[in-house]
Amino acid sequence: MFLAMLITGIAMVIVFLTLLFYSRTYGANGFVKKLADASKPESIKITHEFRNLLLWENR
């Protein structure tokens, strides 16, 4: 039981220090901002040509 409490305590300290580092580096909600920045796509694929959009048709 002591070993489980020790491992849990160490894990909590590591998570706290990680969140503190990102909060100081990137401001409020820094860890969430870092995760969102990492999940952005590198490019956007356009499947339709612009001339086919109703906005540019002569109607």
PDB file as gemmi writes it, atoms N, CA and C in Angstrom:
CRYST1    1.000    1.000    1.000  90.00  90.00  90.00 P 1                      
ATOM      1  N   MET A   1       0.825  -1.184   0.000  1.00  0.00           N  
ATOM      2  CA  MET A   1       0.000   0.000   0.000  1.00  0.00           C  
ATOM      3  C   MET A   1       0.873   1.253   0.000  1.00  0.00           C  
ATOM      4  N   PHE A   2       1.959   1.202   0.746  1.00  0.00           N  
ATOM      5  CA  PHE A   2       2.865   2.356   0.766  1.00  0.00           C  
ATOM      6  C   PHE A   2       3.463   2.604  -0.613  1.00  0.00           C  
ATOM      7  N   LEU A   3       3.828   1.534  -1.311  1.00  0.00           N  
ATOM      8  CA  LEU A   3       4.402   1.670  -2.650  1.00  0.00           C  
ATOM      9  C   LEU A   3       3.393   2.283  -3.622  1.00  0.00           C  
ATOM     10  N   ALA A   4       2.136   1.872  -3.542  1.00  0.00           N  
ATOM     11  CA  ALA A   4       1.094   2.434  -4.407  1.00  0.00           C  
ATOM     12  C   ALA A   4       0.893   3.917  -4.113  1.00  0.00           C  
ATOM     13  N   MET A   5       0.890   4.290  -2.840  1.00  0.00           N  
ATOM     14  CA  MET A   5       0.746   5.698  -2.471  1.00  0.00           C  
ATOM     15  C   MET A   5       1.944   6.511  -2.942  1.00  0.00           C  
ATOM     16  N   LEU A   6       3.133   5.937  -2.865  1.00  0.00           N  
ATOM     17  CA  LEU A   6       4.339   6.626  -3.309  1.00  0.00           C  
ATOM     18  C   LEU A   6       4.311   6.858  -4.821  1.00  0.00           C  
ATOM     19  N   ILE A   7       3.948   5.842  -5.568  1.00  0.00           N  
ATOM     20  CA  ILE A   7       3.878   5.960  -7.036  1.00  0.00           C  
ATOM     21  C   ILE A   7       2.804   6.966  -7.436  1.00  0.00           C  
ATOM     22  N   THR A   8       1.650   6.923  -6.767  1.00  0.00           N  
ATOM     23  CA  THR A   8       0.578   7.879  -7.061  1.00  0.00           C  
ATOM     24  C   THR A   8       1.016   9.303  -6.745  1.00  0.00           C  
ATOM     25  N   GLY A   9       1.682   9.489  -5.618  1.00  0.00           N  
ATOM     26  CA  GLY A   9       2.166  10.812  -5.240  1.00  0.00           C  
ATOM     27  C   GLY A   9       3.190  11.352  -6.230  1.00  0.00           C  
ATOM     28  N   ILE A  10       4.100  10.505  -6.661  1.00  0.00           N  
ATOM     29  CA  ILE A  10       5.105  10.926  -7.645  1.00  0.00           C  
ATOM     30  C   ILE A  10       4.445  11.284  -8.971  1.00  0.00           C  
ATOM     31  N   ALA A  11       3.463  10.497  -9.392  1.00  0.00           N  
ATOM     32  CA  ALA A  11       2.749  10.783 -10.639  1.00  0.00           C  
ATOM     33  C   ALA A  11       2.002  12.106 -10.545  1.00  0.00           C  
ATOM     34  N   MET A  12       1.388  12.384  -9.404  1.00  0.00           N  
ATOM     35  CA  MET A  12       0.667  13.644  -9.221  1.00  0.00           C  
ATOM     36  C   MET A  12       1.617  14.834  -9.258  1.00  0.00           C  
ATOM     37  N   VAL A  13       2.801  14.695  -8.664  1.00  0.00           N  
ATOM     38  CA  VAL A  13       3.790  15.775  -8.679  1.00  0.00           C  
ATOM     39  C   VAL A  13       4.277  16.028 -10.106  1.00  0.00           C  
ATOM     40  N   ILE A  14       4.515  14.973 -10.856  1.00  0.00           N  
ATOM     41  CA  ILE A  14       4.975  15.121 -12.248  1.00  0.00           C  
ATOM     42  C   ILE A  14       3.918  15.820 -13.096  1.00  0.00           C  
ATOM     43  N   VAL A  15       2.657  15.425 -12.951  1.00  0.00           N  
ATOM     44  CA  VAL A  15       1.578  16.068 -13.706  1.00  0.00           C  
ATOM     45  C   VAL A  15       1.458  17.536 -13.304  1.00  0.00           C  
ATOM     46  N   PHE A  16       1.523  17.811 -11.999  1.00  0.00           N  
ATOM     47  CA  PHE A  16       1.435  19.193 -11.530  1.00  0.00           C  
ATOM     48  C   PHE A  16       2.566  20.046 -12.086  1.00  0.00           C  
ATOM     49  N   LEU A  17       3.791  19.547 -12.052  1.00  0.00           N  
ATOM     50  CA  LEU A  17       4.931  20.318 -12.564  1.00  0.00           C  
ATOM     51  C   LEU A  17       4.840  20.520 -14.076  1.00  0.00           C  
ATOM     52  N   THR A  18       4.340  19.523 -14.792  1.00  0.00           N  
ATOM     53  CA  THR A  18       4.158  19.669 -16.237  1.00  0.00           C  
ATOM     54  C   THR A  18       3.137  20.753 -16.548  1.00  0.00           C  
ATOM     55  N   LEU A  19       1.997  20.718 -15.857  1.00  0.00           N  
ATOM     56  CA  LEU A  19       0.972  21.740 -16.073  1.00  0.00           C  
ATOM     57  C   LEU A  19       1.469  23.120 -15.653  1.00  0.00           C  
ATOM     58  N   LEU A  20       2.235  23.199 -14.590  1.00  0.00           N  
ATOM     59  CA  LEU A  20       2.800  24.471 -14.146  1.00  0.00           C  
ATOM     60  C   LEU A  20       3.767  25.024 -15.183  1.00  0.00           C  
ATOM     61  N   PHE A  21       4.597  24.157 -15.771  1.00  0.00           N  
ATOM     62  CA  PHE A  21       5.541  24.602 -16.797  1.00  0.00           C  
ATOM     63  C   PHE A  21       4.808  25.175 -17.999  1.00  0.00           C  
ATOM     64  N   TYR A  22       3.789  24.448 -18.503  1.00  0.00           N  
ATOM     65  CA  TYR A  22       3.052  24.931 -19.676  1.00  0.00           C  
ATOM     66  C   TYR A  22       2.240  26.178 -19.345  1.00  0.00           C  
ATOM     67  N   SER A  23       1.746  26.290 -18.127  1.00  0.00           N  
ATOM     68  CA  SER A  23       0.995  27.473 -17.739  1.00  0.00           C  
ATOM     69  C   SER A  23       1.901  28.700 -17.712  1.00  0.00           C  
ATOM     70  N   ARG A  24       3.104  28.535 -17.210  1.00  0.00           N  
ATOM     71  CA  ARG A  24       4.037  29.673 -17.187  1.00  0.00           C  
ATOM     72  C   ARG A  24       4.561  29.999 -18.576  1.00  0.00           C  
ATOM     73  N   THR A  25       4.705  28.990 -19.419  1.00  0.00           N  
ATOM     74  CA  THR A  25       5.248  29.213 -20.759  1.00  0.00           C  
ATOM     75  C   THR A  25       4.219  29.816 -21.701  1.00  0.00           C  
ATOM     76  N   TYR A  26       2.980  29.278 -21.682  1.00  0.00           N  
ATOM     77  CA  TYR A  26       1.965  29.678 -22.654  1.00  0.00           C  
ATOM     78  C   TYR A  26       0.803  30.437 -22.037  1.00  0.00           C  
ATOM     79  N   GLY A  27       0.850  30.796 -20.769  1.00  0.00           N  
ATOM     80  CA  GLY A  27      -0.222  31.547 -20.135  1.00  0.00           C  
ATOM     81  C   GLY A  27      -1.311  30.633 -19.600  1.00  0.00           C  
ATOM     82  N   ALA A  28      -2.476  31.236 -19.341  1.00  0.00           N  
ATOM     83  CA  ALA A  28      -3.593  30.473 -18.781  1.00  0.00           C  
ATOM     84  C   ALA A  28      -4.000  29.371 -19.753  1.00  0.00           C  
ATOM     85  N   ASN A  29      -4.316  28.211 -19.219  1.00  0.00           N  
ATOM     86  CA  ASN A  29      -4.688  27.037 -20.013  1.00  0.00           C  
ATOM     87  C   ASN A  29      -3.600  26.667 -21.010  1.00  0.00           C  
ATOM     88  N   GLY A  30      -2.353  26.809 -20.619  1.00  0.00           N  
ATOM     89  CA  GLY A  30      -1.234  26.578 -21.523  1.00  0.00           C  
ATOM     90  C   GLY A  30      -1.133  25.161 -22.029  1.00  0.00           C  
ATOM     91  N   PHE A  31      -1.439  24.184 -21.170  1.00  0.00           N  
ATOM     92  CA  PHE A  31      -1.343  22.788 -21.593  1.00  0.00           C  
ATOM     93  C   PHE A  31      -2.387  22.479 -22.653  1.00  0.00           C  
ATOM     94  N   VAL A  32      -3.591  23.013 -22.491  1.00  0.00           N  
ATOM     95  CA  VAL A  32      -4.652  22.797 -23.475  1.00  0.00           C  
ATOM     96  C   VAL A  32      -4.296  23.487 -24.788  1.00  0.00           C  
ATOM     97  N   LYS A  33      -3.706  24.675 -24.710  1.00  0.00           N  
ATOM     98  CA  LYS A  33      -3.289  25.383 -25.922  1.00  0.00           C  
ATOM     99  C   LYS A  33      -2.211  24.602 -26.660  1.00  0.00           C  
ATOM    100  N   LYS A  34      -1.291  24.003 -25.919  1.00  0.00           N  
ATOM    101  CA  LYS A  34      -0.226  23.214 -26.542  1.00  0.00           C  
ATOM    102  C   LYS A  34      -0.812  21.987 -27.229  1.00  0.00           C  
ATOM    103  N   LEU A  35      -1.767  21.314 -26.589  1.00  0.00           N  
ATOM    104  CA  LEU A  35      -2.411  20.155 -27.208  1.00  0.00           C  
ATOM    105  C   LEU A  35      -3.193  20.561 -28.452  1.00  0.00           C  
ATOM    106  N   ALA A  36      -3.885  21.698 -28.408  1.00  0.00           N  
ATOM    107  CA  ALA A  36      -4.651  22.158 -29.558  1.00  0.00           C  
ATOM    108  C   ALA A  36      -3.716  22.534 -30.707  1.00  0.00           C  
ATOM    109  N   ASP A  37      -2.590  23.149 -30.393  1.00  0.00           N  
ATOM    110  CA  ASP A  37      -1.636  23.524 -31.433  1.00  0.00           C  
ATOM    111  C   ASP A  37      -1.046  22.287 -32.095  1.00  0.00           C  
ATOM    112  N   ALA A  38      -0.840  21.240 -31.336  1.00  0.00           N  
ATOM    113  CA  ALA A  38      -0.271  20.018 -31.890  1.00  0.00           C  
ATOM    114  C   ALA A  38      -1.268  19.254 -32.753  1.00  0.00           C  
ATOM    115  N   SER A  39      -2.564  19.469 -32.537  1.00  0.00           N  
ATOM    116  CA  SER A  39      -3.560  18.711 -33.294  1.00  0.00           C  
ATOM    117  C   SER A  39      -4.054  19.441 -34.539  1.00  0.00           C  
ATOM    118  N   LYS A  40      -3.487  20.605 -34.854  1.00  0.00           N  
ATOM    119  CA  LYS A  40      -3.895  21.335 -36.059  1.00  0.00           C  
ATOM    120  C   LYS A  40      -3.429  20.587 -37.306  1.00  0.00           C  
ATOM    121  N   PRO A  41      -4.239  20.591 -38.363  1.00  0.00           N  
ATOM    122  CA  PRO A  41      -3.788  19.963 -39.603  1.00  0.00           C  
ATOM    123  C   PRO A  41      -2.704  20.799 -40.267  1.00  0.00           C  
ATOM    124  N   GLU A  42      -1.831  20.149 -41.015  1.00  0.00           N  
ATOM    125  CA  GLU A  42      -0.757  20.868 -41.698  1.00  0.00           C  
ATOM    126  C   GLU A  42      -1.259  21.579 -42.944  1.00  0.00           C  
ATOM    127  N   SER A  43      -2.293  21.040 -43.571  1.00  0.00           N  
ATOM    128  CA  SER A  43      -2.850  21.678 -44.754  1.00  0.00           C  
ATOM    129  C   SER A  43      -4.337  21.365 -44.842  1.00  0.00           C  
ATOM    130  N   ILE A  44      -5.040  22.133 -45.682  1.00  0.00           N  
ATOM    131  CA  ILE A  44      -6.463  21.934 -45.892  1.00  0.00           C  
ATOM    132  C   ILE A  44      -6.668  21.523 -47.346  1.00  0.00           C  
ATOM    133  N   LYS A  45      -7.361  20.426 -47.555  1.00  0.00           N  
ATOM    134  CA  LYS A  45      -7.604  19.926 -48.891  1.00  0.00           C  
ATOM    135  C   LYS A  45      -8.946  20.450 -49.389  1.00  0.00           C  
ATOM    136  N   ILE A  46      -8.945  21.062 -50.552  1.00  0.00           N  
ATOM    137  CA  ILE A  46     -10.167  21.574 -51.157  1.00  0.00           C  
ATOM    138  C   ILE A  46     -10.620  20.559 -52.196  1.00  0.00           C  
ATOM    139  N   THR A  47     -11.837  20.028 -52.022  1.00  0.00           N  
ATOM    140  CA  THR A  47     -12.320  18.996 -52.936  1.00  0.00           C  
ATOM    141  C   THR A  47     -13.147  19.569 -54.071  1.00  0.00           C  
ATOM    142  N   HIS A  48     -13.669  20.795 -53.918  1.00  0.00           N  
ATOM    143  CA  HIS A  48     -14.483  21.408 -54.962  1.00  0.00           C  
ATOM    144  C   HIS A  48     -13.732  22.580 -55.568  1.00  0.00           C  
ATOM    145  N   GLU A  49     -13.918  22.766 -56.854  1.00  0.00           N  
ATOM    146  CA  GLU A  49     -13.302  23.922 -57.486  1.00  0.00           C  
ATOM    147  C   GLU A  49     -14.135  25.153 -57.164  1.00  0.00           C  
ATOM    148  N   PHE A  50     -13.490  26.300 -57.138  1.00  0.00           N  
ATOM    149  CA  PHE A  50     -14.185  27.526 -56.773  1.00  0.00           C  
ATOM    150  C   PHE A  50     -15.253  27.909 -57.795  1.00  0.00           C  
ATOM    151  N   ARG A  51     -15.068  27.583 -59.042  1.00  0.00           N  
ATOM    152  CA  ARG A  51     -16.040  27.987 -60.060  1.00  0.00           C  
ATOM    153  C   ARG A  51     -17.361  27.237 -59.914  1.00  0.00           C  
ATOM    154  N   ASN A  52     -17.364  26.144 -59.202  1.00  0.00           N  
ATOM    155  CA  ASN A  52     -18.592  25.380 -59.010  1.00  0.00           C  
ATOM    156  C   ASN A  52     -19.433  25.887 -57.840  1.00  0.00           C  
ATOM    157  N   LEU A  53     -18.918  26.816 -57.082  1.00  0.00           N  
ATOM    158  CA  LEU A  53     -19.677  27.349 -55.966  1.00  0.00           C  
ATOM    159  C   LEU A  53     -20.770  28.282 -56.461  1.00  0.00           C  
ATOM    160  N   LEU A  54     -21.918  28.277 -55.809  1.00  0.00           N  
ATOM    161  CA  LEU A  54     -23.030  29.120 -56.228  1.00  0.00           C  
ATOM    162  C   LEU A  54     -22.705  30.601 -56.159  1.00  0.00           C  
ATOM    163  N   LEU A  55     -21.772  30.953 -55.315  1.00  0.00           N  
ATOM    164  CA  LEU A  55     -21.409  32.357 -55.138  1.00  0.00           C  
ATOM    165  C   LEU A  55     -20.860  32.954 -56.448  1.00  0.00           C  
ATOM    166  N   TRP A  56     -20.181  32.158 -57.243  1.00  0.00           N  
ATOM    167  CA  TRP A  56     -19.567  32.677 -58.457  1.00  0.00           C  
ATOM    168  C   TRP A  56     -20.354  32.368 -59.721  1.00  0.00           C  
ATOM    169  N   GLU A  57     -21.469  31.681 -59.593  1.00  0.00           N  
ATOM    170  CA  GLU A  57     -22.272  31.414 -60.793  1.00  0.00           C  
ATOM    171  C   GLU A  57     -23.052  32.644 -61.178  1.00  0.00           C  
ATOM    172  N   ASN A  58     -23.303  32.806 -62.458  1.00  0.00           N  
ATOM    173  CA  ASN A  58     -24.062  33.950 -62.958  1.00  0.00           C  
ATOM    174  C   ASN A  58     -25.549  33.651 -62.871  1.00  0.00           C  
ATOM    175  N   ARG A  59     -26.126  33.941 -61.744  1.00  0.00           N  
ATOM    176  CA  ARG A  59     -27.575  33.717 -61.537  1.00  0.00           C  
ATOM    177  C   ARG A  59     -28.228  34.984 -61.135  1.00  0.00           C  
TER     178      ARG A  59                                                      
END                                                                             
